[in-house]
Amino acid sequence: MNLFNLHSNPEQLARYKDRLQVPEYAYTYAASKNRRIPELEPTVLKDPGYAYLYARYVIKGRWPEAEPTIMKDTWEAYLYARYVIEGRWPEAEPYIMKDPAWAEEYARVIIKGRWPEAEPYIMKDPDIWRYYTRLVGIG
């Protein structure tokens, strides 16, 4: 597929061709067209945040090719589980649990209860641990 055929003003696109090598611009361009553009996906895949946004707003569903990238960023992994998968994402849990704030949020919003495997990490932040223990009724 030729991107220039998709654009209403190909001359304008030519001026911004280098920008399409930047994940933000590649995502924004695809989102503006409201559809997948396979030529831009390798660029979007370079950034977990834009990969998550591409899955959520362009693909409107899971994007298996991007999941290894997304899961390594705890915040993006949480958002992907919540808004794209809409449930637990076991493959990403080892990454999410390492951040006390996102582990607590994942337990509260996704698991809707206690997450024993993440508790050693959540304990590392006393304020979040106190909130978590009230949430799940322990301590």
N, C-alpha and C positions, 0 to 999 in steps of 0.2 A: 504494500500500500504506500502511496506517495502522499506525504502530508500536504504538499502543495495543492493537490487535487481537492483536499478537504476544506481548504481555507477560502473564504470569500474574496480575500485580497492577497494573493500569493506573494506579491511584491513586498507587502508588509511582513509576511512571515519570513521571507528571506533575510530581512534586517534583523530578525530576532532568533534566527536559527541557532546561534551559539547559546542563547538563553535556554533553549529546549534541552540542553545538556545538563541543566541544573534541576534537581528533583522538584523544587518548588514550582518552577515554571512549567515543567513537563506535566505535573499533576494539574496545575491551574488550567493549562490548555485543554487537557482531556476533560476536566470537569466542565469547562465552558462549552464543550461539544456534547457533554452529557452521554459519553460513550467511551468504551475502551479504544485505545489507540496502541496496538501492540508495539509499534516502533518506539514508543516513549516508555514502555514498561521497564526496560533495563535501567533507564535513568531513574525512574520513580523508585525502583527497588534499592537504590543506594541509600535511602533515608527511611528509617522505620516510621517516622511520623507521617511522611507523605505516602508511604506504602499503606499504612492504616487508612488514611483518608481516601486513597484511591479505591481500596477495597470497599469502604463504607459508602462512599458517594458516587463512585463511577461504576464499579462492578456491582455494588449493592448486594454483596455476599462474600463468602470466603474466597480468599485468593491464596491457594496452597503454595504457590511459588514464593510468595512474600512472607509466609509465616516464620521461616527461620530468621529472617531479618527483624520482623516485628517483635517476636518473642524475647529478643535480647534487650529490649528497652522496656523496663517494668511498667511505666505509665502507658505506653502504647499497647503493650500486651494486655493490660487491664481493660483499656478502652475497646480493643479488638474483641476480647472475650465478652464484654458487656453489650456492645452495640452491633457487632458483626456476627459472632457465634451465638450470642444471647444465652450464654450458659458457661459452664466450666470448660476450661481449655487445659486439659491435663498436661499436654506437652510443654506449655508455657509456665506451669505452676512452679517449677524449680527456679525460674527467673523471678517471677512475681513475688514469691515468698521472701526473697532476700531484702526487699525494701519494706520496712515496718509499716509505713503509711499505706502503701498500695496493697500489702498483704492484709491489713485490717479492712481496707475498703473491699477487697476481693471477698474476704470472709463474710462481711456484712451484706454486700449487694449481690454477689454471685452465688456463694455457698449458702448464704442466709443462716449462718450459724458458726459454730466452732470449726477451726482449721488447725488441728493439733500439729500437723507437720510444719506449719509456719510459726508456731508459737515461740520457738527459740529465737527467731528473727524479730518478731513483734516485740518481745521482751526487751530488746536492745534500746527501745525508746520508751522511757517510763510513762510519759503522758499518753502515748498511743496504747501502751499496754494496759494502763488503767481504764481507758475508754473501752478497749477490747474486752477486758474481763467483765466489765459491767454489761456489755452487749451480750456476751455468751453465758453469763451467770456463773463464772468461776472466781475463785480467790476469796 
